[in-house]
Amino acid sequence: MAVYTEIGDEDLARLLADYDIGEPLALKGIAEGVENSNYFLQTTKGRFFLTLYEKRVDEGDLPFFMGLLEHVAAGGVTCPAPVHGRDGRIVRRVAGRPAALVTFLDGVSPKRPSVAQCGEAGAALARLHEAGRGFALTRPNALSIAGWPALAKASEARANEVAPALRETITAELAHLQAVWPRDLPSGVIHADLFPDNALFVGERLTGVIDFYFACNDAFAYDIAIGLNAWCFEPDRSFNITKARALLSRYQAIRPLQADELAALPILARGSALRFLLTRLHDWLNHDRAALVRPKDPLEYLAKLRFHQHVSDANAYGL
């Protein structure tokens, strides 16, 4: 369960006193997520999602995240809506942590996405990219190529404990990507973490995109590359080209990709695989055993990286 900070009865009472959302009926920890403490809150006036921000989330970034949710929701993206308190504010403190309430969305996250669900994910990314236009705030992507050397350095001493020659593989891949990383691609607000566990479905229908806490400004095609890695590989780590074709075709039906974006996809897919390999490796080696969260396997993304290393053009992704 992703609960790092427990909420006591007095904490909850103080929180609800700041809102006009009724009396509490239930407060339960949510068993997903690895970055924050998450709770389902039901009151006499509705259902909500309460997040206490921990670890990587900078409190100074919360106005960007909350503002972005409101902006893209107004543009047609189905996502949680921040709940304003009686004083108009969204962010406040609970149990010593910055916290926010958002509306609760129905649906479940798929464990093994279907082809149709992959298509829905592609369409959701395109809608988000279009809806983000005009958002006044900006946030750089701290987990793009400029940030990877520090991540690699932090884990290099113990990387080979996880897999033979993993440190050398990371060093060589980082050097290659730094030499060929594409610049000046169409850019704007991206989700940067649209995995199946950050999407909600009722059957094959997408009912919500959640967890915007890695959202930032970067190349749209990089967000698509993250999506290919997150949605289009099977449990045995094989690439499913049918799922990739569905994701990309539904995306392009809303926002057609330019030639330079298509040409860059293999490199961007390698880069996004390295990004999640590095962050998962860090978490694997520095797991907080007091938190009831199991770190995700970094070797999943080593396998994906190796696949993309053999891709020469975007046709390999079903185009």
Backbone as numpy.savetxt, mean C-alpha at the origin, in Angstrom:
# Nx Ny Nz CAx CAy CAz Cx Cy Cz
-2.38 -10.29 15.16 -3.23 -9.10 15.16 -2.35 -7.86 15.16
-2.69 -6.90 14.29 -1.88 -5.68 14.18 -2.32 -4.67 15.23
-1.98 -4.95 16.47 -2.27 -4.04 17.57 -0.99 -3.88 18.37
-0.37 -2.72 18.25 0.83 -2.42 19.00 0.48 -1.64 20.27
-0.59 -0.87 20.21 -1.02 -0.05 21.34 -2.44 -0.43 21.74
-2.64 -0.80 22.99 -3.96 -1.14 23.48 -4.73 0.12 23.86
-6.04 0.10 23.62 -6.90 1.22 23.97 -7.72 0.84 25.21
-7.56 1.60 26.29 -8.32 1.36 27.50 -9.69 2.01 27.45
-10.51 1.69 28.43 -11.87 2.24 28.48 -11.84 3.77 28.56
-10.93 4.32 29.34 -10.86 5.78 29.47 -10.39 6.42 28.17
-9.46 5.76 27.47 -9.00 6.27 26.17 -10.17 6.36 25.20
-10.97 5.31 25.15 -12.10 5.27 24.23 -13.14 6.33 24.60
-13.40 6.48 25.88 -14.39 7.48 26.31 -13.94 8.89 25.93
-12.66 9.19 26.12 -12.15 10.51 25.75 -12.24 10.74 24.25
-11.95 9.70 23.48 -12.04 9.82 22.03 -13.47 10.12 21.59
-14.41 9.33 22.05 -15.79 9.49 21.60 -16.40 10.81 22.05
-15.88 11.36 23.13 -16.38 12.66 23.58 -16.08 13.76 22.58
-15.10 13.53 21.72 -14.73 14.52 20.70 -15.57 14.42 19.44
-16.43 13.41 19.34 -17.21 13.16 18.12 -18.70 13.09 18.43
-19.47 13.23 17.41 -20.91 13.03 17.50 -21.26 11.75 16.75
-20.74 10.62 17.25 -20.96 9.35 16.55 -21.64 8.32 17.45
-22.19 8.73 18.55 -22.94 7.82 19.39 -22.12 7.15 20.46
-22.76 6.16 21.10 -22.14 5.42 22.19 -21.48 4.15 21.66
-20.41 3.70 22.32 -19.71 2.51 21.81 -20.50 1.22 22.05
-20.48 0.37 21.03 -21.07 -0.97 21.14 -20.01 -2.06 21.07
-18.94 -1.80 20.30 -17.88 -2.81 20.16 -16.61 -2.14 19.71
-15.49 -2.63 20.22 -14.16 -2.20 19.79 -13.28 -3.44 19.71
-12.84 -3.76 18.48 -12.09 -5.00 18.28 -10.83 -4.72 17.46
-9.73 -5.31 17.87 -8.50 -5.21 17.09 -8.65 -5.89 15.75
-8.01 -5.32 14.72 -8.08 -5.86 13.36 -6.84 -6.69 13.09
-7.03 -7.87 12.54 -5.93 -8.81 12.35 -5.23 -8.65 11.01
-5.23 -7.46 10.45 -4.48 -7.18 9.23 -3.64 -5.93 9.44
-2.65 -5.80 8.56 -1.78 -4.62 8.61 -0.56 -4.90 9.47
0.53 -4.23 9.14 1.76 -4.43 9.90 2.37 -3.12 10.36
1.78 -1.99 9.98 2.39 -0.70 10.28 1.78 0.00 11.49
0.47 -0.18 11.71 -0.24 0.60 12.71 -1.11 -0.30 13.58
-1.70 0.30 14.63 -2.69 -0.40 15.44 -4.07 -0.06 14.89
-4.82 -1.08 14.52 -6.09 -0.89 13.83 -7.23 -1.52 14.62
-8.36 -0.80 14.68 -9.52 -1.28 15.42 -10.80 -1.07 14.61
-11.70 -2.01 14.75 -13.07 -1.85 14.27 -13.89 -1.28 15.43
-14.57 -0.17 15.18 -15.38 0.48 16.20 -16.83 0.54 15.72
-17.72 -0.03 16.51 -19.15 0.09 16.22 -19.80 0.91 17.33
-20.59 1.89 16.92 -21.31 2.73 17.87 -22.80 2.67 17.56
-23.56 3.39 18.34 -25.01 3.44 18.11 -25.36 4.21 16.84
-24.37 4.87 16.21 -24.65 5.63 15.00 -23.92 5.11 13.76
-23.15 4.03 13.89 -22.47 3.53 12.71 -21.26 2.70 13.01
-20.54 2.35 11.93 -19.33 1.54 12.03 -18.15 2.35 11.50
-17.02 2.22 12.19 -15.86 3.04 11.87 -14.59 2.19 11.98
-13.52 2.75 11.42 -12.21 2.14 11.47 -11.29 3.13 12.18
-10.69 2.70 13.27 -9.82 3.56 14.06 -8.37 3.10 13.90
-7.50 4.02 13.54 -6.08 3.72 13.37 -5.25 4.57 14.31
-4.36 3.90 15.04 -3.33 4.58 15.83 -2.02 4.42 15.07
-1.37 5.52 14.77 -0.24 5.49 13.85 1.06 5.20 14.58
1.77 4.20 14.10 3.01 3.74 14.72 4.10 3.61 13.65
5.27 3.22 14.10 6.35 2.80 13.21 6.65 3.82 12.12
6.40 3.46 10.85 6.89 4.26 9.74 6.06 5.50 9.44
4.86 5.61 9.98 4.00 6.74 9.63 4.41 7.97 10.42
4.79 9.02 9.70 5.17 10.29 10.29 3.90 11.11 10.54
3.72 11.57 11.77 2.52 12.35 12.09 2.38 13.56 11.17
3.50 14.11 10.74 3.45 15.25 9.85 2.88 14.95 8.48
2.81 13.66 8.12 2.24 13.26 6.83 0.73 13.07 6.89
0.16 13.05 8.08 -1.26 12.73 8.20 -2.17 13.74 7.49
-1.88 15.04 7.49 -2.73 15.94 6.70 -2.75 15.57 5.21
-1.62 15.10 4.68 -1.59 14.65 3.28 -2.51 13.45 3.11
-2.36 12.44 3.96 -3.15 11.22 3.80 -4.64 11.49 3.95
-5.01 12.24 4.98 -6.43 12.49 5.22 -7.02 13.39 4.13
-6.25 14.40 3.73 -6.72 15.27 2.66 -6.87 14.52 1.35
-5.93 13.61 1.10 -6.01 12.83 -0.13 -7.26 11.96 -0.16
-7.59 11.31 0.95 -8.80 10.49 1.01 -10.03 11.32 0.63
-10.14 12.50 1.20 -11.30 13.34 0.90 -11.29 13.79 -0.56
-10.10 14.10 -1.08 -9.99 14.58 -2.46 -10.37 13.50 -3.47
-9.79 12.30 -3.33 -10.06 11.26 -4.33 -11.47 10.70 -4.17
-12.01 10.70 -2.94 -13.39 10.27 -2.76 -14.33 11.19 -3.52
-14.04 12.49 -3.49 -14.85 13.45 -4.25 -14.72 13.22 -5.75
-13.60 12.59 -6.16 -13.37 12.31 -7.58 -13.86 10.94 -8.01
-14.57 10.25 -7.15 -15.19 8.98 -7.54 -14.50 7.73 -7.08
-13.41 7.84 -6.29 -12.73 6.66 -5.77 -13.47 6.20 -4.51
-13.77 4.91 -4.45 -14.43 4.35 -3.27 -13.36 4.05 -2.23
-13.33 4.85 -1.18 -12.32 4.71 -0.14 -12.91 5.21 1.17
-12.27 4.94 2.30 -12.80 5.43 3.57 -12.80 6.96 3.61
-13.81 7.50 4.28 -13.90 8.95 4.45 -13.48 9.33 5.86
-12.54 10.26 6.01 -12.16 10.69 7.36 -13.35 11.28 8.11
-13.40 11.01 9.41 -14.48 11.52 10.25 -13.97 12.74 11.02
-14.65 13.85 10.86 -14.27 15.07 11.56 -14.89 15.08 12.96
-14.12 15.55 13.92 -14.63 15.70 15.27 -15.52 16.93 15.40
-16.03 17.14 16.61 -16.88 18.30 16.87 -16.15 19.60 16.57
-14.83 19.58 16.73 -14.02 20.78 16.48 -13.56 20.90 15.04
-13.97 19.97 14.19 -13.60 20.01 12.78 -12.32 19.26 12.46
-11.55 18.89 13.48 -10.28 18.22 13.22 -10.48 16.74 12.92
-9.53 16.16 12.20 -9.54 14.74 11.89 -8.56 13.99 12.77
-7.35 14.51 12.89 -6.28 13.81 13.62 -6.27 14.28 15.07
-6.20 13.33 15.99 -6.06 13.64 17.42 -5.22 12.55 18.06
-5.09 12.53 19.36 -4.23 11.56 20.03 -5.07 10.61 20.87
-4.73 9.32 20.78 -5.38 8.27 21.57 -4.28 7.40 22.16
-4.31 7.20 23.46 -3.31 6.38 24.15 -1.89 6.82 23.80
-1.71 8.13 23.65 -0.39 8.67 23.37 0.05 8.59 21.93
-0.83 8.12 21.04 -0.48 7.99 19.62 -1.37 8.91 18.78
-0.84 9.45 17.68 -1.73 10.13 16.74 -2.73 9.13 16.18
-3.96 9.57 15.98 -5.01 8.63 15.59 -6.04 9.34 14.72
-6.79 8.55 13.96 -7.87 9.08 13.14 -8.95 8.03 12.98
-10.18 8.52 12.87 -11.33 7.67 12.56 -11.71 7.87 11.10
-12.03 6.75 10.42 -12.58 6.82 9.07 -13.79 5.91 8.99
-14.61 6.12 7.98 -15.79 5.29 7.81 -15.39 3.87 7.44
-16.23 2.93 7.83 -15.99 1.51 7.59 -16.63 1.10 6.28
-15.92 0.32 5.48 -16.43 -0.16 4.20 -16.68 -1.65 4.26
-17.76 -2.09 3.64 -18.05 -3.52 3.55 -17.13 -4.18 2.53
-16.92 -5.47 2.73 -16.12 -6.24 1.79 -15.00 -6.98 2.49
-14.41 -7.91 1.77 -13.27 -8.69 2.27 -12.15 -8.64 1.26
-10.94 -8.79 1.75 -9.76 -8.80 0.88 -9.52 -10.21 0.38
-9.27 -10.37 -0.91 -9.06 -11.72 -1.46 -7.70 -12.29 -1.07
-7.69 -13.57 -0.73 -6.42 -14.25 -0.44 -5.71 -14.65 -1.73
-6.51 -15.04 -2.72 -5.96 -15.40 -4.04 -6.84 -14.74 -5.09
-6.46 -13.54 -5.55 -7.34 -12.77 -6.44 -7.67 -13.52 -7.73
-8.91 -13.37 -8.16 -9.33 -13.91 -9.45 -8.90 -12.97 -10.57
-9.06 -13.43 -11.80 -8.74 -12.58 -12.95 -9.60 -11.32 -12.93
-10.89 -11.50 -12.63 -11.79 -10.34 -12.59 -11.39 -9.36 -11.50
-10.98 -9.87 -10.37 -10.54 -8.98 -9.29 -9.26 -8.24 -9.65
-8.37 -8.88 -10.37 -7.17 -8.19 -10.85 -7.54 -7.06 -11.80
-8.53 -7.31 -12.65 -9.01 -6.24 -13.52 -9.59 -5.08 -12.73
-10.35 -5.38 -11.68 -10.89 -4.33 -10.82 -9.78 -3.52 -10.17
-8.70 -4.20 -9.77 -7.57 -3.49 -9.16 -6.94 -2.53 -10.17
-6.79 -2.96 -11.41 -6.24 -2.07 -12.43 -7.12 -0.86 -12.66
-8.43 -1.08 -12.73 -9.35 0.04 -12.91 -9.30 0.99 -11.71
-9.17 0.43 -10.50 -9.11 1.27 -9.30 -7.86 2.14 -9.31
-6.73 1.59 -9.74 -5.51 2.39 -9.84 -5.68 3.55 -10.82
-6.28 3.26 -11.97 -6.48 4.32 -12.96 -7.41 5.40 -12.44
-8.49 5.01 -11.78 -9.41 6.00 -11.21 -8.70 6.86 -10.17
-7.87 6.21 -9.35 -7.12 6.96 -8.33 -6.17 7.95 -8.98
-5.45 7.52 -10.00 -4.50 8.42 -10.67 -5.22 9.62 -11.30
-6.38 9.37 -11.86 -7.14 10.47 -12.45 -7.72 11.38 -11.37
-8.26 10.78 -10.32 -8.91 11.57 -9.26 -7.91 12.40 -8.47
-6.65 11.97 -8.42 -5.65 12.69 -7.65 -5.19 13.99 -8.29
-5.54 14.19 -9.55 -5.14 15.43 -10.22 -5.74 16.63 -9.47
-4.92 17.63 -9.29 -5.40 18.84 -8.64 -5.28 18.83 -7.13
-4.84 17.71 -6.54 -4.66 17.69 -5.09 -3.49 18.60 -4.73
-3.73 19.53 -3.82 -2.76 20.61 -3.58 -1.51 20.15 -2.84
-1.63 19.17 -1.95 -0.49 18.75 -1.15 0.37 17.75 -1.92
1.64 17.69 -1.59 2.54 16.73 -2.21 3.33 16.00 -1.13
3.78 14.79 -1.48 4.60 14.01 -0.56 5.56 13.18 -1.40
6.87 13.36 -1.24 7.82 12.57 -2.02 7.77 11.11 -1.63
8.16 10.25 -2.55 8.20 8.81 -2.28 9.53 8.46 -1.63
9.52 8.35 -0.31 10.76 8.05 0.43 11.23 6.63 0.20
10.35 5.78 -0.36 10.70 4.38 -0.59 10.86 4.10 -2.08
11.30 5.10 -2.84 11.68 4.88 -4.23 13.19 4.76 -4.30
13.74 4.86 -5.48 15.13 4.46 -5.71 16.13 5.24 -4.85
15.84 6.49 -4.54 16.78 7.27 -3.72 16.86 6.74 -2.29
15.82 6.06 -1.83 15.82 5.54 -0.47 16.30 4.11 -0.33
16.47 3.42 -1.45 16.84 1.99 -1.37 18.25 1.74 -0.87
19.26 2.58 -1.19 20.59 2.30 -0.66 20.64 2.24 0.86
19.92 3.13 1.53 19.92 3.10 3.00 19.24 1.85 3.52
18.17 1.42 2.87 17.50 0.19 3.27 18.43 -1.01 3.08
19.12 -1.04 1.94 20.04 -2.14 1.69 21.17 -2.15 2.72
21.69 -0.98 3.04 22.79 -0.88 4.01 22.36 -1.38 5.37
21.11 -1.10 5.76 20.63 -1.47 7.09 20.57 -2.98 7.29
20.43 -3.74 6.21 20.26 -5.18 6.32 21.42 -5.99 5.76
22.42 -5.32 5.17 23.44 -6.05 4.44 24.24 -7.02 5.30
24.47 -6.68 6.57 25.31 -7.53 7.42 24.68 -8.89 7.66
23.34 -8.97 7.63 22.67 -10.23 7.95 21.85 -10.77 6.79
21.92 -10.13 5.63 21.07 -10.54 4.51 21.31 -11.99 4.11
22.56 -12.43 4.13 22.85 -13.80 3.69 22.38 -14.86 4.68
21.90 -14.43 5.87 21.25 -15.38 6.77 19.89 -15.81 6.22
19.30 -14.96 5.39 17.96 -15.22 4.86 18.02 -16.06 3.60
19.02 -15.81 2.75 19.22 -16.60 1.53 20.68 -16.46 1.11
21.27 -17.52 0.56 22.67 -17.44 0.12 22.87 -16.32 -0.89
23.92 -15.54 -0.70 24.31 -14.47 -1.62 23.24 -13.41 -1.81
22.31 -13.30 -0.86 21.26 -12.28 -1.00 21.85 -10.88 -0.97
22.83 -10.64 -0.12 23.46 -9.31 -0.06 24.05 -8.94 -1.42
24.75 -9.88 -2.05 25.38 -9.61 -3.34 24.31 -9.38 -4.43
23.23 -10.14 -4.37 22.15 -9.96 -5.33 21.55 -8.56 -5.21
21.29 -8.12 -3.99 20.72 -6.79 -3.76 21.68 -5.70 -4.24
22.95 -5.85 -3.93 23.94 -4.84 -4.33 24.00 -4.70 -5.85
24.03 -5.82 -6.55 24.11 -5.79 -8.02 22.84 -5.22 -8.63
21.69 -5.60 -8.09 20.42 -5.11 -8.64 20.28 -3.61 -8.41
20.64 -3.15 -7.25 20.55 -1.72 -6.95 21.44 -0.91 -7.90
22.64 -1.39 -8.13 23.55 -0.69 -9.04 22.97 -0.62 -10.45
22.37 -1.73 -10.89 21.76 -1.75 -12.22 20.61 -0.76 -12.31
19.73 -0.78 -11.33 18.56 0.10 -11.37 18.96 1.57 -11.30
19.98 1.87 -10.52 20.43 3.26 -10.45 20.94 3.75 -11.81
21.46 2.84 -12.61 22.00 3.22 -13.92 20.92 3.40 -14.98
19.78 2.72 -14.82 18.78 2.71 -15.90 17.41 3.22 -15.46
17.29 3.70 -14.23 15.97 4.10 -13.73 15.37 5.20 -14.60
14.12 5.03 -15.07 13.51 6.03 -15.96 13.16 7.32 -15.23
13.28 8.40 -15.94 12.97 9.73 -15.39 11.88 10.39 -16.24
11.22 11.36 -15.67 10.28 12.22 -16.39 9.09 11.47 -16.97
8.67 10.41 -16.31 7.43 9.73 -16.71 6.23 10.51 -16.18
5.05 10.33 -16.78 3.85 10.98 -16.24 3.66 10.63 -14.77
3.45 11.63 -13.95 3.46 11.44 -12.50 2.30 12.15 -11.84
2.08 11.80 -10.60 1.04 12.42 -9.78 0.92 11.64 -8.50
-0.25 11.67 -7.91 -0.49 10.93 -6.67 -0.65 9.45 -6.99
0.09 8.59 -6.27 -0.05 7.15 -6.41 -0.35 6.52 -5.05
-0.93 5.35 -5.07 -1.23 4.64 -3.82 0.04 4.04 -3.23
0.86 3.41 -4.07 2.17 2.85 -3.72 2.10 1.61 -2.84
0.90 1.09 -2.56 0.80 -0.10 -1.72 -0.51 -0.84 -1.98
-1.00 -0.81 -3.22 -2.29 -1.45 -3.50 -2.11 -2.95 -3.69
-2.02 -3.64 -2.56 -1.99 -5.09 -2.51 -3.41 -5.62 -2.33
-3.64 -6.89 -2.55 -4.98 -7.43 -2.31 -5.52 -7.17 -0.91
-4.64 -7.13 0.10 -5.14 -6.87 1.45 -5.47 -5.40 1.68
-5.26 -4.56 0.68 -5.67 -3.16 0.76 -6.81 -2.86 -0.21
-7.50 -3.91 -0.63 -8.68 -3.77 -1.49 -9.79 -4.64 -0.92
-11.01 -4.14 -0.97 -12.16 -4.86 -0.45 -13.09 -5.24 -1.59
-13.64 -6.43 -1.51 -14.54 -6.93 -2.55 -15.78 -7.56 -1.93
-16.88 -7.43 -2.64 -18.05 -8.28 -2.43 -18.18 -9.09 -3.71
-17.83 -10.36 -3.63 -17.74 -11.17 -4.84 -16.62 -10.66 -5.73
-16.93 -10.40 -6.99 -15.93 -9.90 -7.93 -15.93 -8.37 -8.02
-16.78 -7.73 -7.24 -16.94 -6.27 -7.31 -16.10 -5.58 -6.24
-15.25 -4.65 -6.67 -14.45 -3.87 -5.74 -15.35 -2.92 -4.97
-15.25 -2.96 -3.64 -16.08 -2.08 -2.81 -15.26 -1.02 -2.07
-13.93 -1.10 -2.19 -13.15 -0.06 -1.54 -11.66 -0.27 -1.66
-10.92 0.83 -1.72 -9.47 0.84 -1.64 -9.12 1.46 -0.29
-8.25 0.80 0.47 -7.93 1.26 1.81 -6.42 1.41 1.98
-6.03 1.88 3.16 -4.63 1.96 3.59 -3.79 2.80 2.62
-3.97 4.09 2.71 -3.27 5.03 1.84 -1.97 5.55 2.48
-1.41 4.85 3.44 -0.33 5.42 4.25 1.06 5.31 3.62
1.12 4.82 2.39 2.34 4.95 1.59 2.11 5.85 0.38
0.91 6.43 0.27 0.59 7.28 -0.88 1.59 8.43 -0.96
1.88 8.84 -2.19 2.92 9.84 -2.42 2.83 10.31 -3.85
3.76 11.14 -4.24 3.85 11.58 -5.64 4.99 10.83 -6.32
4.64 10.18 -7.41 5.65 9.42 -8.17 5.05 9.07 -9.52
5.79 8.31 -10.31 5.32 7.93 -11.65 4.11 7.00 -11.55
3.09 7.28 -12.35 1.92 6.41 -12.37 2.30 4.97 -12.73
3.22 4.82 -13.67 3.61 3.48 -14.12 4.29 2.70 -13.01
4.93 3.39 -12.08 5.52 2.69 -10.94 4.44 2.06 -10.08
3.31 2.76 -9.92 2.18 2.20 -9.18 1.63 0.97 -9.87
1.61 1.00 -11.21 1.16 -0.17 -11.96 2.12 -1.33 -11.77
3.42 -1.04 -11.75 4.43 -2.08 -11.54 4.25 -2.73 -10.17
3.95 -1.93 -9.15 3.66 -2.49 -7.84 2.45 -3.40 -7.93
1.44 -2.97 -8.68 0.24 -3.79 -8.85 0.52 -5.11 -9.54
1.36 -5.11 -10.55 1.72 -6.37 -11.22 2.34 -7.34 -10.24
3.22 -6.84 -9.40 3.86 -7.71 -8.41 2.89 -8.19 -7.35
1.97 -7.33 -6.95 1.08 -7.64 -5.84 -0.07 -8.57 -6.23
-0.54 -8.47 -7.49 -1.77 -9.15 -7.88 -1.58 -10.30 -8.86
-0.46 -10.35 -9.56 -0.37 -11.21 -10.74 0.59 -12.39 -10.60
0.98 -12.71 -9.37 1.78 -13.90 -9.13 0.96 -14.89 -8.29
1.15 -16.17 -8.58 0.43 -17.22 -7.87 1.18 -17.63 -6.60
0.53 -18.41 -5.72 1.21 -18.84 -4.49 2.52 -19.58 -4.72
2.64 -20.28 -5.87 3.90 -20.96 -6.17 4.93 -20.02 -6.78
4.59 -18.70 -6.81 5.46 -17.62 -7.27 5.63 -17.57 -8.79
4.74 -18.26 -9.50 4.73 -18.16 -10.96 3.91 -16.95 -11.38
4.27 -16.36 -12.51 3.58 -15.18 -13.01 2.37 -15.59 -13.81
1.22 -14.96 -13.56 -0.03 -15.26 -14.26 -0.29 -14.14 -15.27
0.01 -14.43 -16.52 -0.10 -13.40 -17.55 -1.54 -13.01 -17.81
-2.48 -13.92 -17.57 -3.89 -13.60 -17.76 -4.34 -12.55 -16.75
-3.88 -12.68 -15.53 -4.21 -11.67 -14.51 -3.55 -10.34 -14.85
-2.33 -10.38 -15.34 -1.64 -9.14 -15.71 -2.36 -8.45 -16.87
-2.80 -9.23 -17.83 -3.52 -8.65 -18.97 -4.82 -7.98 -18.49
-5.50 -8.62 -17.56 -6.74 -8.04 -17.04 -6.46 -6.73 -16.30
-5.43 -6.72 -15.47 -5.10 -5.51 -14.70 -4.74 -4.37 -15.65
-3.88 -4.65 -16.62 -3.41 -3.59 -17.52 -4.51 -3.12 -18.47
-5.33 -4.03 -18.98 -6.36 -3.63 -19.93 -7.43 -2.79 -19.25
-7.81 -3.14 -18.01 -8.80 -2.34 -17.30 -8.22 -0.97 -16.93
-6.94 -0.92 -16.60 -6.30 0.36 -16.33 -6.34 1.24 -17.58
-5.93 0.67 -18.70 -5.81 1.46 -19.93 -7.16 1.89 -20.49
-8.22 1.19 -20.12 -9.55 1.62 -20.56 -9.93 2.96 -19.95
-9.30 3.30 -18.83 -9.57 4.56 -18.14 -8.47 5.58 -18.40
-7.22 5.11 -18.32 -6.08 6.01 -18.54 -5.06 5.28 -19.43
-5.08 5.49 -20.73 -4.14 4.82 -21.62 -2.69 5.16 -21.28
-1.83 4.16 -21.33 -0.42 4.37 -21.04 0.31 4.92 -22.26
1.23 5.83 -22.01 2.06 6.36 -23.08 3.17 5.37 -23.42
3.80 5.59 -24.57 4.84 4.67 -25.04 6.01 4.60 -24.06
6.39 5.74 -23.46 7.53 5.70 -22.54 7.16 4.95 -21.25
5.90 5.00 -20.85 5.48 4.24 -19.67 5.53 2.74 -19.94
5.06 2.33 -21.09 5.10 0.92 -21.46 6.53 0.41 -21.54
7.40 1.21 -22.14 8.80 0.80 -22.27 9.47 0.67 -20.90
9.03 1.46 -19.94 9.66 1.46 -18.62 9.14 0.37 -17.69
8.04 -0.28 -18.03 7.41 -1.22 -17.10 8.34 -2.32 -16.58
9.15 -2.97 -17.42 10.02 -4.02 -16.87 11.00 -3.51 -15.81
11.58 -2.34 -16.04 12.51 -1.78 -15.06 11.75 -1.37 -13.80
10.59 -0.76 -13.96 9.81 -0.35 -12.80 9.34 -1.56 -11.99
9.03 -2.65 -12.69 8.63 -3.87 -11.98 9.79 -4.46 -11.20
10.97 -4.41 -11.77 12.17 -4.83 -11.02 12.37 -3.95 -9.80
12.20 -2.64 -9.99 12.39 -1.73 -8.89 11.39 -1.94 -7.77
10.13 -2.14 -8.13 9.13 -2.36 -7.08 9.36 -3.68 -6.38
9.84 -4.69 -7.10 10.18 -5.95 -6.44 11.33 -5.76 -5.46
12.34 -4.98 -5.85 13.45 -4.72 -4.93 12.97 -3.92 -3.72
12.09 -2.95 -3.93 11.59 -2.14 -2.82 10.95 -3.03 -1.75
10.07 -3.96 -2.16 9.39 -4.80 -1.17 10.31 -5.90 -0.63
11.26 -6.33 -1.42 12.28 -7.24 -0.89 13.03 -6.55 0.25
13.42 -5.31 0.05 14.22 -4.60 1.06 13.42 -4.32 2.33
12.19 -3.85 2.19 11.42 -3.54 3.40 11.02 -4.81 4.13
10.69 -5.86 3.39 10.37 -7.13 4.05 11.61 -7.73 4.72
12.75 -7.60 4.08 13.98 -8.10 4.67 14.27 -7.37 5.98
14.11 -6.07 5.98 14.33 -5.30 7.21 13.40 -5.77 8.31
12.12 -5.93 7.99 11.16 -6.35 9.00 11.42 -7.78 9.47
11.86 -8.63 8.56 12.16 -10.02 8.90 13.32 -10.10 9.90
14.32 -9.27 9.67 15.50 -9.30 10.53 15.32 -8.52 11.82
14.31 -7.66 11.86 14.12 -6.80 13.04 12.71 -6.96 13.59
12.22 -8.18 13.58 10.85 -8.44 14.01 10.67 -8.16 15.50
9.64 -7.39 15.81 9.27 -7.11 17.20 8.39 -8.25 17.71
8.97 -9.13 18.50 8.23 -10.31 18.95 7.12 -9.97 19.93
7.14 -8.76 20.48 6.06 -8.35 21.38 4.78 -8.02 20.62
4.93 -7.72 19.32 3.76 -7.42 18.49 3.25 -8.71 17.86
1.94 -8.86 17.87 1.35 -10.09 17.34 1.19 -10.00 15.84
2.29 -9.75 15.16 2.31 -9.62 13.72 3.45 -10.47 13.18
3.15 -11.32 12.23 4.18 -12.15 11.62 4.73 -11.43 10.40
6.04 -11.19 10.34 6.59 -10.48 9.17 6.42 -11.30 7.90
6.29 -10.61 6.79 6.09 -11.26 5.50 7.43 -11.74 4.93
7.37 -12.81 4.18 8.57 -13.47 3.67 9.24 -12.62 2.59
10.46 -12.16 2.80 11.13 -11.37 1.77 11.48 -12.17 0.52
11.62 -13.49 0.66 12.03 -14.30 -0.49 10.95 -14.38 -1.56
9.71 -14.09 -1.20 8.66 -13.99 -2.21 9.04 -12.94 -3.25
9.59 -11.82 -2.76 9.95 -10.75 -3.68 11.30 -10.95 -4.34
12.12 -11.79 -3.79 13.33 -12.20 -4.51 12.94 -13.01 -5.74
11.96 -13.89 -5.60 11.49 -14.68 -6.74 10.88 -13.78 -7.81
10.11 -12.79 -7.40 9.50 -11.88 -8.36 10.57 -11.03 -9.06
11.55 -10.60 -8.32 12.65 -9.85 -8.92 13.34 -10.68 -10.00
13.60 -11.92 -9.71 14.27 -12.79 -10.69 13.43 -12.97 -11.94
12.10 -13.03 -11.80 11.25 -13.11 -12.99 11.43 -11.86 -13.84
11.32 -10.69 -13.24 11.39 -9.44 -14.01 12.77 -9.21 -14.61
13.80 -9.78 -14.03 15.13 -9.62 -14.59 15.25 -10.25 -15.97
14.33 -11.15 -16.31 14.36 -11.81 -17.62 13.32 -11.24 -18.58
12.67 -10.16 -18.20 11.66 -9.53 -19.05 12.31 -8.40 -19.85
12.12 -8.41 -21.15 12.75 -7.38 -21.99 11.77 -6.29 -22.42
10.47 -6.60 -22.48 9.50 -5.56 -22.86 8.15 -5.89 -22.25
7.23 -4.93 -22.35 5.94 -5.03 -21.67 5.04 -6.12 -22.25
5.37 -6.66 -23.40 4.57 -7.75 -23.95 4.54 -8.95 -23.02
5.57 -9.12 -22.21 5.61 -10.24 -21.26 4.54 -10.11 -20.20
3.93 -8.92 -20.06 2.88 -8.70 -19.08 1.49 -8.80 -19.69
1.41 -9.29 -20.91 0.11 -9.54 -21.52 -0.38 -8.47 -22.47
0.43 -7.47 -22.76 0.03 -6.42 -23.68 0.23 -6.85 -25.13
